[in-house]
Structures are given as structure tokens and as C-alpha cells.
Amino acid sequence: MDTILACLFIGVLIPSVLAVFGTFSRMRQFGAIDNKDPRGQSAKLEGVGARAVAAQQNAWEALAVFIAGVVAFSLQGGDPEAASTWALVWVVARIGHALCYLANLDVLRSLIYFVGLVAALALFFV
């Protein structure tokens, strides 16, 4: 279970790191951060900054599915080794997904997204 908790922690860090990247992108593109309307300013980002914001949003969405999988696993008392493996696969996939988003590698990003989704859903059945 320690591995799964570590993966949950990393899963929370991923969108947070992407948010910091998006903030720096807003500063770089606009010269200042509009803290009164950060979402409006983020919506005007272009290039890697816009992709960072999109990656952050996707990371939060994926985290919800992963958390549901962890809860389902915990309630069923399944195989902890298998669950740990799937959780690690999910973390690697989510990091890869974020990097592909930033690098604008759309096809690879979609494939990696699918791997992460399968890993999160597998937690319901281990």
C-alpha cells in the first residue's frame, strides 16, 4: 500500500507542477500574471503555455479516475502487488502524457493516455 500512496502523492504533484509551468508561461507571454482572472489569462495562452494548461486540466481529470480505482481496490482488498504495479504504470504514463503534451506529440500522448486509463481501471479488478 505504500507504493500506492506514493503514486497518489505523485499524482497530485503532476497537475501542480504543470500549474507552475503554466504560471511561468503566462508571465513570459504576457509580462505579468493576472491573478484577478488567471483562467481568462490562461485561455489566451499560445504554444507550450496553452499545452501546459491543457495538460494540467487533463491531469486533474485522470487523477479522479485513479483515485476511484484506488478506493475500489482498497474496498475489495485485492492483490497489493498487482495494484502497486498498476499504480506505477499509471504514474509513468501520466508523466509521459504530460511530457508529450508539452512537446506537442499528440499521437504518442493519446497512446500513453490510453495506457494510463487502462492502469487506473485495472485497479477496480485486481
PEURZI-V225855 format. One line per field, one symbol per residue. phi: phi as a letter, one per 40 degrees, with the letter a starting at -180 (. if undefined). A space follows every 50 residues. Layout:
phi=???
This chain:
phi=.ccccccccccccdcccccccccccccccbgabcccaccccccccbgccc ccccccccccccccccccccccdcccgccccccccccccccccccccccc cccgbcccdcccdcdccdccccccbc
